[in-house]
Amino acid sequence: MSDRLLTSPYARFLDLQEHLAGQELTVTMPFQDRLIGNPLLPALHGGSTAALMEMTAIGQVAVSFPRKQLPRPITVTGAYLRRGRPLDTHARAVIRKAGRRVAHVTCEAWQDDPHNPIATLTAHFLVAGQDL
């Protein structure tokens, strides 16, 4: 994953941690009390979950298509499947199709079980016109 992504202020605020196995990137967002959006449940703030997934997707594209610049998002759509509990949250992205200009990426975030996601993301990233 690009050091530029993990050193961004928001990635530092979320304390994102990367785990790269070959070309497969997994990003972990350690639980912190400040990530709670609804203290009555308690539930993670949806914005932190969405940011985790978007940064994971950007990181996966950056790993697969190394460039001087990070990929630029064209469209990003998230879906929340269940509440995020006060636990560490993990995300993994898959590039479903990549052309010369655009990469189509899906991402899932989970806590206990990778087969039971709490949220999903679908995104398109511009990969054309960037320096090698």
C-alpha positions in Angstrom: 0.0 0.0 0.0 1.2 3.5 -0.6 2.9 5.2 2.3 1.1 8.3 1.2 -2.2 6.8 1.9 -1.4 5.6 5.4 0.3 8.9 6.3 -2.8 10.9 5.4 -4.3 12.7 8.3 -7.5 10.8 8.2 -5.8 7.4 8.0 -3.7 8.4 11.0 -6.8 9.6 12.9 -8.4 6.1 12.2 -5.0 4.4 13.1 -5.3 2.3 9.9 -2.9 -0.7 9.8 -2.0 -2.6 6.6 -1.3 -6.3 6.1 0.0 -7.2 2.7 0.2 -10.9 1.7 1.4 -11.1 -1.9 -0.9 -8.8 -3.8 -3.8 -9.1 -1.2 -4.2 -6.1 1.0 -6.1 -6.2 4.3 -6.5 -3.0 6.3 -7.4 -3.0 10.0 -9.1 -0.1 11.9 -8.4 -0.8 15.6 -11.4 0.1 17.8 -11.2 3.4 19.6 -14.0 5.0 21.7 -13.9 8.1 19.4 -15.1 5.9 16.5 -18.5 5.4 18.2 -21.3 7.1 16.3 -24.2 6.0 18.5 -23.3 5.5 22.1 -26.6 4.1 23.1 -26.1 0.9 21.0 -23.0 1.3 20.9 -22.3 1.3 17.1 -19.4 2.5 15.0 -19.9 5.7 13.0 -20.7 4.9 9.4 -18.3 7.5 8.2 -15.3 5.7 9.8 -16.4 2.3 8.3 -16.9 4.0 4.8 -13.5 5.6 5.1 -11.8 2.3 6.0 -13.4 0.6 2.9 -12.6 3.5 0.5 -9.0 3.7 1.7 -8.6 -0.1 1.4 -10.0 0.0 -2.1 -7.6 2.8 -3.1 -4.7 0.9 -1.5 -5.6 -2.3 -3.4 -5.6 -0.4 -6.7 -2.3 1.2 -5.7 -0.8 -2.2 -5.0 -2.0 -3.7 -8.2 -1.2 -0.6 -10.4 1.8 1.2 -8.9 1.8 4.9 -9.9 3.3 8.1 -8.5 -0.2 9.3 -7.7 -2.9 7.5 -5.8 -5.9 6.4 -7.9 -8.8 8.9 -8.1 -12.3 7.8 -7.1 -14.9 8.3 -9.8 -17.9 6.7 -8.0 -18.1 5.2 -4.5 -21.2 3.5 -3.2 -21.4 1.9 0.3 -24.0 -0.3 1.9 -24.3 -1.0 5.6 -25.4 -4.5 6.3 -25.4 -4.5 10.2 -24.1 -2.3 12.9 -20.4 -2.2 13.6 -19.8 -3.2 17.2 -17.0 -1.7 19.4 -14.4 -4.1 17.9 -11.5 -4.0 15.5 -12.8 -3.8 12.0 -11.0 -5.3 8.9 -11.5 -4.6 5.2 -10.3 -6.3 2.0 -10.9 -5.1 -1.6 -10.9 -7.0 -4.8 -10.4 -5.6 -8.3 -13.2 -7.1 -10.3 -12.2 -5.6 -13.6 -9.5 -3.2 -14.7 -9.3 -1.6 -18.1 -6.8 1.0 -19.4 -8.6 3.9 -17.8 -10.9 2.6 -15.0 -10.7 -0.1 -12.3 -13.9 -1.6 -10.8 -13.4 -2.5 -7.2 -15.5 -4.1 -4.4 -14.6 -4.1 -0.7 -16.1 -5.7 2.4 -15.6 -4.8 6.0 -16.0 -7.3 8.8 -15.2 -7.7 12.5 -15.3 -11.3 13.7 -15.9 -13.3 10.5 -14.8 -12.3 7.0 -17.8 -14.2 5.7 -20.2 -12.0 7.7 -19.5 -8.4 6.5 -20.9 -5.4 8.3 -20.6 -3.2 5.2 -19.7 -3.3 1.5 -18.4 -0.8 -1.0 -18.4 -0.7 -4.8 -16.2 1.9 -6.5 -14.6 2.9 -9.8 -11.2 4.5 -9.8 -9.4 6.4 -12.6 -6.1 4.7 -13.3 -5.3 6.2 -16.7 -3.2 9.3 -17.2 -1.0 8.7 -14.2 2.8 8.4 -14.4 4.4 5.0 -13.9 
